């Protein structure tokens, strides 16, 4: 059975709490000791937000924004230009 997101986050916080500020941390060793994903541990160490406090990124477009985006896409398709620069 896989661990829940909250369980892994708790172990990540414990791993971060074990890091001494005057020493260079070994993320891989902590990952193994606390059984957490190295990428998530490193992200928290760099003080990136976790999924539970990123709610401002989880939003939808307003009707006006969606209409504007659709118009831009249609314009690009009519001109046969690429949207790669977006």
C-alpha positions as CSV (number, residue, x, y, z in Angstrom):
1,X,0.0,0.0,0.0
2,X,1.4,3.4,-0.9
3,X,1.7,6.2,1.6
4,X,-0.7,9.1,1.5
5,X,0.5,12.5,0.4
6,X,0.2,13.8,4.0
7,X,2.3,10.9,5.3
8,X,5.1,11.6,2.8
9,X,4.9,15.4,3.6
10,X,5.2,14.6,7.3
11,X,8.4,12.6,6.6
12,X,9.7,15.3,4.4
13,X,9.2,17.8,7.2
14,X,11.0,15.5,9.7
15,X,13.9,15.1,7.2
16,X,14.2,18.9,6.8
17,X,14.1,19.3,10.6
18,X,17.0,17.0,10.9
19,X,19.2,19.1,8.8
20,X,21.8,21.1,10.7
21,X,22.1,24.7,9.4
22,X,25.9,24.6,9.7
23,X,26.4,21.5,7.6
24,X,26.0,20.6,4.0
25,X,23.0,18.4,3.6
26,X,23.0,15.2,1.7
27,X,19.6,15.1,0.1
28,X,20.1,11.5,-1.2
29,X,21.0,10.2,2.2
30,X,18.0,11.9,3.8
31,X,15.8,10.5,1.0
32,X,16.9,7.0,1.8
33,X,16.7,7.4,5.6
34,X,13.2,9.0,5.5
35,X,11.9,7.1,2.5
36,X,10.8,10.2,0.6
37,X,11.2,11.2,-3.1
38,X,14.4,13.1,-3.6
39,X,12.8,15.6,-5.9
40,X,10.2,16.6,-3.4
41,X,12.7,16.7,-0.5
42,X,15.0,18.9,-2.6
43,X,12.0,21.2,-3.5
44,X,11.1,21.7,0.1
45,X,14.7,22.3,1.0
46,X,14.8,25.1,-1.6
47,X,11.6,26.4,0.1
48,X,9.3,25.7,-2.9
49,X,5.6,25.4,-2.0
50,X,4.0,22.0,-1.6
51,X,0.7,21.0,-3.3
52,X,-1.4,21.9,-0.2
53,X,-0.4,25.6,-0.2
54,X,-0.5,26.4,-3.9
55,X,-4.2,27.0,-4.2
56,X,-3.7,30.3,-6.1
57,X,-2.4,28.2,-9.0
58,X,-5.5,26.1,-9.1
59,X,-7.9,28.4,-10.7
60,X,-9.9,28.6,-13.9
61,X,-10.2,31.4,-16.5
62,X,-13.0,33.8,-16.2
63,X,-15.5,33.9,-19.1
64,X,-13.8,37.0,-20.5
65,X,-10.3,35.5,-20.2
66,X,-11.5,32.3,-21.9
67,X,-13.1,34.2,-24.7
68,X,-10.0,36.3,-25.3
69,X,-7.8,33.1,-25.3
70,X,-10.1,31.5,-27.8
71,X,-9.9,34.5,-30.0
72,X,-6.1,34.5,-29.9
73,X,-6.0,30.8,-30.8
74,X,-8.5,31.3,-33.7
75,X,-6.4,34.2,-34.9
76,X,-3.2,32.2,-34.8
77,X,-4.9,29.3,-36.6
78,X,-6.3,31.7,-39.3
79,X,-2.8,33.1,-39.9
80,X,-1.4,29.6,-39.8
81,X,1.1,30.7,-37.2
82,X,2.4,28.6,-34.4
83,X,1.5,28.9,-30.7
84,X,5.0,27.6,-29.7
85,X,6.0,31.1,-28.5
86,X,3.3,31.0,-25.8
